[in-house]
């Protein structure tokens, strides 16, 4: 189940907001947007950076 927000949020309201799913969100134009999950390419890049 996805939680919806009827009105745009302020930054302070966004910090206190929790949709209960455990996902990470970013605030874009007053609306919480879910962050994408990392792909294998992201993980490969992080491993290379850590190796340096």
CHARMM internal coordinates of N, CA and C (Angstrom, degrees):
IC EDIT
DIST 1 N 1 CA 1.4404
DIST 1 CA 1 C 1.5223
ANGL 1 N 1 CA 1 C 108.53
DIST 1 C 2 N 1.3273
ANGL 1 CA 1 C 2 N 116.66
DIHE 1 N 1 CA 1 C 2 N 132.79
DIST 2 N 2 CA 1.4601
ANGL 1 C 2 N 2 CA 121.75
DIHE 1 CA 1 C 2 N 2 CA 179.20
DIST 2 CA 2 C 1.5192
ANGL 2 N 2 CA 2 C 109.83
DIHE 1 C 2 N 2 CA 2 C -101.01
DIST 2 C 3 N 1.3171
ANGL 2 CA 2 C 3 N 115.28
DIHE 2 N 2 CA 2 C 3 N 138.29
DIST 3 N 3 CA 1.4630
ANGL 2 C 3 N 3 CA 120.84
DIHE 2 CA 2 C 3 N 3 CA 175.53
DIST 3 CA 3 C 1.5214
ANGL 3 N 3 CA 3 C 108.42
DIHE 2 C 3 N 3 CA 3 C -87.10
DIST 3 C 4 N 1.3072
ANGL 3 CA 3 C 4 N 117.03
DIHE 3 N 3 CA 3 C 4 N 141.76
DIST 4 N 4 CA 1.4527
ANGL 3 C 4 N 4 CA 121.07
DIHE 3 CA 3 C 4 N 4 CA 178.04
DIST 4 CA 4 C 1.5184
ANGL 4 N 4 CA 4 C 108.96
DIHE 3 C 4 N 4 CA 4 C -116.45
DIST 4 C 5 N 1.3075
ANGL 4 CA 4 C 5 N 114.87
DIHE 4 N 4 CA 4 C 5 N 154.28
DIST 5 N 5 CA 1.4588
ANGL 4 C 5 N 5 CA 122.10
DIHE 4 CA 4 C 5 N 5 CA 178.78
DIST 5 CA 5 C 1.5191
ANGL 5 N 5 CA 5 C 107.06
DIHE 4 C 5 N 5 CA 5 C -115.88
DIST 5 C 6 N 1.3373
ANGL 5 CA 5 C 6 N 117.04
DIHE 5 N 5 CA 5 C 6 N 123.50
DIST 6 N 6 CA 1.4594
ANGL 5 C 6 N 6 CA 121.19
DIHE 5 CA 5 C 6 N 6 CA -175.34
DIST 6 CA 6 C 1.5309
ANGL 6 N 6 CA 6 C 111.93
DIHE 5 C 6 N 6 CA 6 C -75.20
DIST 6 C 7 N 1.3226
ANGL 6 CA 6 C 7 N 117.98
DIHE 6 N 6 CA 6 C 7 N -39.52
DIST 7 N 7 CA 1.4568
ANGL 6 C 7 N 7 CA 122.02
DIHE 6 CA 6 C 7 N 7 CA -177.52
DIST 7 CA 7 C 1.5225
ANGL 7 N 7 CA 7 C 109.37
DIHE 6 C 7 N 7 CA 7 C -120.35
DIST 7 C 8 N 1.3291
ANGL 7 CA 7 C 8 N 115.80
DIHE 7 N 7 CA 7 C 8 N 160.69
DIST 8 N 8 CA 1.4624
ANGL 7 C 8 N 8 CA 118.79
DIHE 7 CA 7 C 8 N 8 CA 178.56
DIST 8 CA 8 C 1.5325
ANGL 8 N 8 CA 8 C 109.56
DIHE 7 C 8 N 8 CA 8 C -67.62
DIST 8 C 9 N 1.3205
ANGL 8 CA 8 C 9 N 114.89
DIHE 8 N 8 CA 8 C 9 N 149.66
DIST 9 N 9 CA 1.4601
ANGL 8 C 9 N 9 CA 121.45
DIHE 8 CA 8 C 9 N 9 CA -176.83
DIST 9 CA 9 C 1.5210
ANGL 9 N 9 CA 9 C 111.04
DIHE 8 C 9 N 9 CA 9 C -101.61
DIST 9 C 10 N 1.3092
ANGL 9 CA 9 C 10 N 115.90
DIHE 9 N 9 CA 9 C 10 N 147.76
DIST 10 N 10 CA 1.4618
ANGL 9 C 10 N 10 CA 120.50
DIHE 9 CA 9 C 10 N 10 CA 168.70
DIST 10 CA 10 C 1.5223
ANGL 10 N 10 CA 10 C 106.96
DIHE 9 C 10 N 10 CA 10 C -80.66
DIST 10 C 11 N 1.3237
ANGL 10 CA 10 C 11 N 116.64
DIHE 10 N 10 CA 10 C 11 N 167.43
DIST 11 N 11 CA 1.4578
ANGL 10 C 11 N 11 CA 120.23
DIHE 10 CA 10 C 11 N 11 CA 179.45
DIST 11 CA 11 C 1.5231
ANGL 11 N 11 CA 11 C 110.85
DIHE 10 C 11 N 11 CA 11 C -61.03
DIST 11 C 12 N 1.3302
ANGL 11 CA 11 C 12 N 117.71
DIHE 11 N 11 CA 11 C 12 N -42.58
DIST 12 N 12 CA 1.4575
ANGL 11 C 12 N 12 CA 121.73
DIHE 11 CA 11 C 12 N 12 CA -179.65
DIST 12 CA 12 C 1.5270
ANGL 12 N 12 CA 12 C 110.68
DIHE 11 C 12 N 12 CA 12 C -64.23
DIST 12 C 13 N 1.3389
ANGL 12 CA 12 C 13 N 117.19
DIHE 12 N 12 CA 12 C 13 N -41.29
DIST 13 N 13 CA 1.4645
ANGL 12 C 13 N 13 CA 120.67
DIHE 12 CA 12 C 13 N 13 CA 178.53
DIST 13 CA 13 C 1.5249
ANGL 13 N 13 CA 13 C 110.52
DIHE 12 C 13 N 13 CA 13 C -67.03
DIST 13 C 14 N 1.3344
ANGL 13 CA 13 C 14 N 117.23
DIHE 13 N 13 CA 13 C 14 N -35.81
DIST 14 N 14 CA 1.4573
ANGL 13 C 14 N 14 CA 121.07
DIHE 13 CA 13 C 14 N 14 CA 178.28
DIST 14 CA 14 C 1.5249
ANGL 14 N 14 CA 14 C 111.09
DIHE 13 C 14 N 14 CA 14 C -64.35
DIST 14 C 15 N 1.3365
ANGL 14 CA 14 C 15 N 117.14
DIHE 14 N 14 CA 14 C 15 N -40.55
DIST 15 N 15 CA 1.4630
ANGL 14 C 15 N 15 CA 120.52
DIHE 14 CA 14 C 15 N 15 CA 178.96
DIST 15 CA 15 C 1.5271
ANGL 15 N 15 CA 15 C 111.44
DIHE 14 C 15 N 15 CA 15 C -62.24
DIST 15 C 16 N 1.3170
ANGL 15 CA 15 C 16 N 117.64
DIHE 15 N 15 CA 15 C 16 N -32.30
DIST 16 N 16 CA 1.4619
ANGL 15 C 16 N 16 CA 121.53
DIHE 15 CA 15 C 16 N 16 CA -179.60
DIST 16 CA 16 C 1.5286
ANGL 16 N 16 CA 16 C 112.19
DIHE 15 C 16 N 16 CA 16 C -89.28
DIST 16 C 17 N 1.3349
ANGL 16 CA 16 C 17 N 117.91
DIHE 16 N 16 CA 16 C 17 N -11.98
DIST 17 N 17 CA 1.4622
ANGL 16 C 17 N 17 CA 122.63
DIHE 16 CA 16 C 17 N 17 CA -175.53
DIST 17 CA 17 C 1.5274
ANGL 17 N 17 CA 17 C 111.32
DIHE 16 C 17 N 17 CA 17 C -76.28
DIST 17 C 18 N 1.3264
ANGL 17 CA 17 C 18 N 116.71
DIHE 17 N 17 CA 17 C 18 N 139.85
DIST 18 N 18 CA 1.4653
ANGL 17 C 18 N 18 CA 122.28
DIHE 17 CA 17 C 18 N 18 CA 176.61
DIST 18 CA 18 C 1.5186
ANGL 18 N 18 CA 18 C 107.48
DIHE 17 C 18 N 18 CA 18 C -143.42
DIST 18 C 19 N 1.3420
ANGL 18 CA 18 C 19 N 116.50
DIHE 18 N 18 CA 18 C 19 N 125.25
DIST 19 N 19 CA 1.4623
ANGL 18 C 19 N 19 CA 118.76
DIHE 18 CA 18 C 19 N 19 CA -179.42
DIST 19 CA 19 C 1.5238
ANGL 19 N 19 CA 19 C 111.97
DIHE 18 C 19 N 19 CA 19 C -89.71
DIST 19 C 20 N 1.3316
ANGL 19 CA 19 C 20 N 117.19
DIHE 19 N 19 CA 19 C 20 N -7.22
DIST 20 N 20 CA 1.4478
ANGL 19 C 20 N 20 CA 121.07
DIHE 19 CA 19 C 20 N 20 CA 175.79
DIST 20 CA 20 C 1.5193
ANGL 20 N 20 CA 20 C 115.07
DIHE 19 C 20 N 20 CA 20 C 85.50
DIST 20 C 21 N 1.3405
ANGL 20 CA 20 C 21 N 119.14
DIHE 20 N 20 CA 20 C 21 N 2.93
DIST 21 N 21 CA 1.4637
ANGL 20 C 21 N 21 CA 120.99
DIHE 20 CA 20 C 21 N 21 CA -178.57
DIST 21 CA 21 C 1.5138
ANGL 21 N 21 CA 21 C 112.82
DIHE 20 C 21 N 21 CA 21 C -94.31
DIST 21 C 22 N 1.3206
ANGL 21 CA 21 C 22 N 118.71
DIHE 21 N 21 CA 21 C 22 N -17.81
DIST 22 N 22 CA 1.4511
ANGL 21 C 22 N 22 CA 121.39
DIHE 21 CA 21 C 22 N 22 CA -177.37
DIST 22 CA 22 C 1.5204
ANGL 22 N 22 CA 22 C 113.55
DIHE 21 C 22 N 22 CA 22 C 84.75
DIST 22 C 23 N 1.3315
ANGL 22 CA 22 C 23 N 118.41
DIHE 22 N 22 CA 22 C 23 N 0.86
DIST 23 N 23 CA 1.4696
ANGL 22 C 23 N 23 CA 121.78
DIHE 22 CA 22 C 23 N 23 CA 178.39
DIST 23 CA 23 C 1.5182
ANGL 23 N 23 CA 23 C 110.01
DIHE 22 C 23 N 23 CA 23 C -78.86
DIST 23 C 24 N 1.3188
ANGL 23 CA 23 C 24 N 115.96
DIHE 23 N 23 CA 23 C 24 N 159.83
DIST 24 N 24 CA 1.4644
ANGL 23 C 24 N 24 CA 121.60
DIHE 23 CA 23 C 24 N 24 CA 176.27
DIST 24 CA 24 C 1.5264
ANGL 24 N 24 CA 24 C 109.04
DIHE 23 C 24 N 24 CA 24 C -93.79
DIST 24 C 25 N 1.3145
ANGL 24 CA 24 C 25 N 116.30
DIHE 24 N 24 CA 24 C 25 N 141.76
DIST 25 N 25 CA 1.4597
ANGL 24 C 25 N 25 CA 122.48
DIHE 24 CA 24 C 25 N 25 CA -179.07
DIST 25 CA 25 C 1.5178
ANGL 25 N 25 CA 25 C 110.01
DIHE 24 C 25 N 25 CA 25 C -129.11
DIST 25 C 26 N 1.3236
ANGL 25 CA 25 C 26 N 116.06
DIHE 25 N 25 CA 25 C 26 N 156.99
DIST 26 N 26 CA 1.4547
ANGL 25 C 26 N 26 CA 121.99
DIHE 25 CA 25 C 26 N 26 CA 169.78
DIST 26 CA 26 C 1.5275
ANGL 26 N 26 CA 26 C 106.94
DIHE 25 C 26 N 26 CA 26 C -121.72
DIST 26 C 27 N 1.3106
ANGL 26 CA 26 C 27 N 116.65
DIHE 26 N 26 CA 26 C 27 N 154.48
DIST 27 N 27 CA 1.4601
ANGL 26 C 27 N 27 CA 121.67
DIHE 26 CA 26 C 27 N 27 CA 179.91
DIST 27 CA 27 C 1.5141
ANGL 27 N 27 CA 27 C 108.14
DIHE 26 C 27 N 27 CA 27 C -95.26
DIST 27 C 28 N 1.3307
ANGL 27 CA 27 C 28 N 116.75
DIHE 27 N 27 CA 27 C 28 N 117.45
DIST 28 N 28 CA 1.4620
ANGL 27 C 28 N 28 CA 121.93
DIHE 27 CA 27 C 28 N 28 CA -179.08
DIST 28 CA 28 C 1.5267
ANGL 28 N 28 CA 28 C 108.49
DIHE 27 C 28 N 28 CA 28 C -127.54
DIST 28 C 29 N 1.3192
ANGL 28 CA 28 C 29 N 115.97
DIHE 28 N 28 CA 28 C 29 N 115.02
DIST 29 N 29 CA 1.4733
ANGL 28 C 29 N 29 CA 122.38
DIHE 28 CA 28 C 29 N 29 CA -178.56
DIST 29 CA 29 C 1.5225
ANGL 29 N 29 CA 29 C 111.94
DIHE 28 C 29 N 29 CA 29 C 53.62
DIST 29 C 30 N 1.3222
ANGL 29 CA 29 C 30 N 116.35
DIHE 29 N 29 CA 29 C 30 N 38.48
DIST 30 N 30 CA 1.4505
ANGL 29 C 30 N 30 CA 121.24
DIHE 29 CA 29 C 30 N 30 CA 177.01
DIST 30 CA 30 C 1.5150
ANGL 30 N 30 CA 30 C 114.52
DIHE 29 C 30 N 30 CA 30 C 83.51
DIST 30 C 31 N 1.3289
ANGL 30 CA 30 C 31 N 118.51
DIHE 30 N 30 CA 30 C 31 N -0.19
DIST 31 N 31 CA 1.4573
ANGL 30 C 31 N 31 CA 121.57
DIHE 30 CA 30 C 31 N 31 CA -179.18
DIST 31 CA 31 C 1.5230
ANGL 31 N 31 CA 31 C 110.55
DIHE 30 C 31 N 31 CA 31 C -116.66
DIST 31 C 32 N 1.3333
ANGL 31 CA 31 C 32 N 117.53
DIHE 31 N 31 CA 31 C 32 N 135.14
DIST 32 N 32 CA 1.4595
ANGL 31 C 32 N 32 CA 119.25
DIHE 31 CA 31 C 32 N 32 CA 177.26
DIST 32 CA 32 C 1.5277
ANGL 32 N 32 CA 32 C 110.24
DIHE 31 C 32 N 32 CA 32 C -73.46
DIST 32 C 33 N 1.3285
ANGL 32 CA 32 C 33 N 116.49
DIHE 32 N 32 CA 32 C 33 N 127.38
DIST 33 N 33 CA 1.4640
ANGL 32 C 33 N 33 CA 122.29
DIHE 32 CA 32 C 33 N 33 CA -179.89
DIST 33 CA 33 C 1.5246
ANGL 33 N 33 CA 33 C 108.03
DIHE 32 C 33 N 33 CA 33 C -117.93
DIST 33 C 34 N 1.3483
ANGL 33 CA 33 C 34 N 118.21
DIHE 33 N 33 CA 33 C 34 N 129.81
DIST 34 N 34 CA 1.4604
ANGL 33 C 34 N 34 CA 119.47
DIHE 33 CA 33 C 34 N 34 CA -179.90
DIST 34 CA 34 C 1.5227
ANGL 34 N 34 CA 34 C 111.33
DIHE 33 C 34 N 34 CA 34 C -67.75
DIST 34 C 35 N 1.3192
ANGL 34 CA 34 C 35 N 115.87
DIHE 34 N 34 CA 34 C 35 N 141.79
DIST 35 N 35 CA 1.4601
ANGL 34 C 35 N 35 CA 121.37
DIHE 34 CA 34 C 35 N 35 CA 176.76
DIST 35 CA 35 C 1.5265
ANGL 35 N 35 CA 35 C 109.04
DIHE 34 C 35 N 35 CA 35 C -81.11
DIST 35 C 36 N 1.3311
ANGL 35 CA 35 C 36 N 116.94
DIHE 35 N 35 CA 35 C 36 N 145.38
DIST 36 N 36 CA 1.4636
ANGL 35 C 36 N 36 CA 120.14
DIHE 35 CA 35 C 36 N 36 CA 178.25
DIST 36 CA 36 C 1.5195
ANGL 36 N 36 CA 36 C 110.33
DIHE 35 C 36 N 36 CA 36 C -74.21
DIST 36 C 37 N 1.3030
ANGL 36 CA 36 C 37 N 114.31
DIHE 36 N 36 CA 36 C 37 N 152.90
DIST 37 N 37 CA 1.4580
ANGL 36 C 37 N 37 CA 120.66
DIHE 36 CA 36 C 37 N 37 CA 176.48
DIST 37 CA 37 C 1.5284
ANGL 37 N 37 CA 37 C 108.93
DIHE 36 C 37 N 37 CA 37 C -76.02
DIST 37 C 38 N 1.3186
ANGL 37 CA 37 C 38 N 118.39
DIHE 37 N 37 CA 37 C 38 N 146.79
DIST 38 N 38 CA 1.4639
ANGL 37 C 38 N 38 CA 120.31
DIHE 37 CA 37 C 38 N 38 CA 179.35
DIST 38 CA 38 C 1.5301
ANGL 38 N 38 CA 38 C 111.19
DIHE 37 C 38 N 38 CA 38 C -67.28
DIST 38 C 39 N 1.3250
ANGL 38 CA 38 C 39 N 115.86
DIHE 38 N 38 CA 38 C 39 N 146.23
DIST 39 N 39 CA 1.4598
ANGL 38 C 39 N 39 CA 121.44
DIHE 38 CA 38 C 39 N 39 CA 178.06
DIST 39 CA 39 C 1.5218
ANGL 39 N 39 CA 39 C 109.37
DIHE 38 C 39 N 39 CA 39 C -98.92
DIST 39 C 40 N 1.3256
ANGL 39 CA 39 C 40 N 116.43
DIHE 39 N 39 CA 39 C 40 N 177.58
DIST 40 N 40 CA 1.4620
ANGL 39 C 40 N 40 CA 121.24
DIHE 39 CA 39 C 40 N 40 CA 177.68
DIST 40 CA 40 C 1.5282
ANGL 40 N 40 CA 40 C 110.65
DIHE 39 C 40 N 40 CA 40 C -61.53
DIST 40 C 41 N 1.3317
ANGL 40 CA 40 C 41 N 117.21
DIHE 40 N 40 CA 40 C 41 N -34.85
DIST 41 N 41 CA 1.4709
ANGL 40 C 41 N 41 CA 120.32
DIHE 40 CA 40 C 41 N 41 CA 178.40
DIST 41 CA 41 C 1.5262
ANGL 41 N 41 CA 41 C 110.87
DIHE 40 C 41 N 41 CA 41 C -63.77
DIST 41 C 42 N 1.3329
ANGL 41 CA 41 C 42 N 117.15
DIHE 41 N 41 CA 41 C 42 N -39.22
DIST 42 N 42 CA 1.4637
ANGL 41 C 42 N 42 CA 120.97
DIHE 41 CA 41 C 42 N 42 CA 177.17
DIST 42 CA 42 C 1.5270
ANGL 42 N 42 CA 42 C 109.79
DIHE 41 C 42 N 42 CA 42 C -61.27
DIST 42 C 43 N 1.3308
ANGL 42 CA 42 C 43 N 115.94
DIHE 42 N 42 CA 42 C 43 N -45.96
DIST 43 N 43 CA 1.4507
ANGL 42 C 43 N 43 CA 120.00
DIHE 42 CA 42 C 43 N 43 CA -177.97
DIST 43 CA 43 C 1.5251
ANGL 43 N 43 CA 43 C 111.31
DIHE 42 C 43 N 43 CA 43 C -65.37
DIST 43 C 44 N 1.3335
ANGL 43 CA 43 C 44 N 118.00
DIHE 43 N 43 CA 43 C 44 N -38.73
DIST 44 N 44 CA 1.4680
ANGL 43 C 44 N 44 CA 121.39
DIHE 43 CA 43 C 44 N 44 CA 177.09
DIST 44 CA 44 C 1.5254
ANGL 44 N 44 CA 44 C 110.90
DIHE 43 C 44 N 44 CA 44 C -62.28
DIST 44 C 45 N 1.3212
ANGL 44 CA 44 C 45 N 116.58
DIHE 44 N 44 CA 44 C 45 N -42.72
DIST 45 N 45 CA 1.4578
ANGL 44 C 45 N 45 CA 120.93
DIHE 44 CA 44 C 45 N 45 CA 179.61
DIST 45 CA 45 C 1.5232
ANGL 45 N 45 CA 45 C 111.08
DIHE 44 C 45 N 45 CA 45 C -63.06
DIST 45 C 46 N 1.3140
ANGL 45 CA 45 C 46 N 116.94
DIHE 45 N 45 CA 45 C 46 N -43.45
DIST 46 N 46 CA 1.4645
ANGL 45 C 46 N 46 CA 120.99
DIHE 45 CA 45 C 46 N 46 CA 179.45
DIST 46 CA 46 C 1.5263
ANGL 46 N 46 CA 46 C 110.47
DIHE 45 C 46 N 46 CA 46 C -62.64
DIST 46 C 47 N 1.3373
ANGL 46 CA 46 C 47 N 116.77
DIHE 46 N 46 CA 46 C 47 N -41.76
DIST 47 N 47 CA 1.4679
ANGL 46 C 47 N 47 CA 119.51
DIHE 46 CA 46 C 47 N 47 CA 177.80
DIST 47 CA 47 C 1.5231
ANGL 47 N 47 CA 47 C 111.66
DIHE 46 C 47 N 47 CA 47 C -61.29
DIST 47 C 48 N 1.3319
ANGL 47 CA 47 C 48 N 117.09
DIHE 47 N 47 CA 47 C 48 N -40.67
DIST 48 N 48 CA 1.4757
ANGL 47 C 48 N 48 CA 120.42
DIHE 47 CA 47 C 48 N 48 CA 178.64
DIST 48 CA 48 C 1.5238
ANGL 48 N 48 CA 48 C 110.97
DIHE 47 C 48 N 48 CA 48 C -65.53
DIST 48 C 49 N 1.3358
ANGL 48 CA 48 C 49 N 116.06
DIHE 48 N 48 CA 48 C 49 N -42.10
DIST 49 N 49 CA 1.4732
ANGL 48 C 49 N 49 CA 119.71
DIHE 48 CA 48 C 49 N 49 CA 179.62
DIST 49 CA 49 C 1.5247
ANGL 49 N 49 CA 49 C 110.89
DIHE 48 C 49 N 49 CA 49 C -63.86
DIST 49 C 50 N 1.3174
ANGL 49 CA 49 C 50 N 116.72
DIHE 49 N 49 CA 49 C 50 N -39.85
DIST 50 N 50 CA 1.4646
ANGL 49 C 50 N 50 CA 120.36
DIHE 49 CA 49 C 50 N 50 CA 178.98
DIST 50 CA 50 C 1.5276
ANGL 50 N 50 CA 50 C 110.96
DIHE 49 C 50 N 50 CA 50 C -66.74
DIST 50 C 51 N 1.3299
ANGL 50 CA 50 C 51 N 116.99
DIHE 50 N 50 CA 50 C 51 N -32.58
DIST 51 N 51 CA 1.4623
ANGL 50 C 51 N 51 CA 120.47
DIHE 50 CA 50 C 51 N 51 CA 179.98
DIST 51 CA 51 C 1.5188
ANGL 51 N 51 CA 51 C 111.09
DIHE 50 C 51 N 51 CA 51 C -68.09
DIST 51 C 52 N 1.3520
ANGL 51 CA 51 C 52 N 117.42
DIHE 51 N 51 CA 51 C 52 N -30.88
DIST 52 N 52 CA 1.4605
ANGL 51 C 52 N 52 CA 120.48
DIHE 51 CA 51 C 52 N 52 CA 179.27
DIST 52 CA 52 C 1.5030
ANGL 52 N 52 CA 52 C 109.59
DIHE 51 C 52 N 52 CA 52 C -71.70
END
COOR INIT
IC SEED 1 N 1 CA 1 C
IC BUILD
